[in-house]
Amino acid sequence: MIAEPGDTVGDRVADILVVDHHAQNRRLLVQQLRRLGEFEVREAATGDDAIAAARAARPDVIFIHVGVRPGTSGWAATRRIRQVDGGDAV
């Protein structure tokens, strides 16, 4: 299934988390997603921030730079996010 602008998950708009340690990369992707339509788009700069954000709001989609640094890598953050309740559906 491909998400379309304005798609809802139940009674809410799809929630997207963008994770990259390069602010300009995050900004570019966030701008493009917002142009596409009505998504709830949040950002994180580190793997640890991504884990915390996923626990707090359980995004539907995560775009994560696997080489994100410092701290927890994108690969490790993805593994930990998938272990969070409901994370296996991301």
PyMOL commands that set and color helices and strands:
alter all, ss='L'
color gray80, all
select helices_A, chain A and resi 23-36+47-57+74-83+87-89
alter helices_A, ss='H'
color red, helices_A
select strands_A, chain A and resi 8-9+12-13+15-19+40-44+61-64
alter strands_A, ss='S'
color yellow, strands_A
deselect
rebuild
show_as cartoon
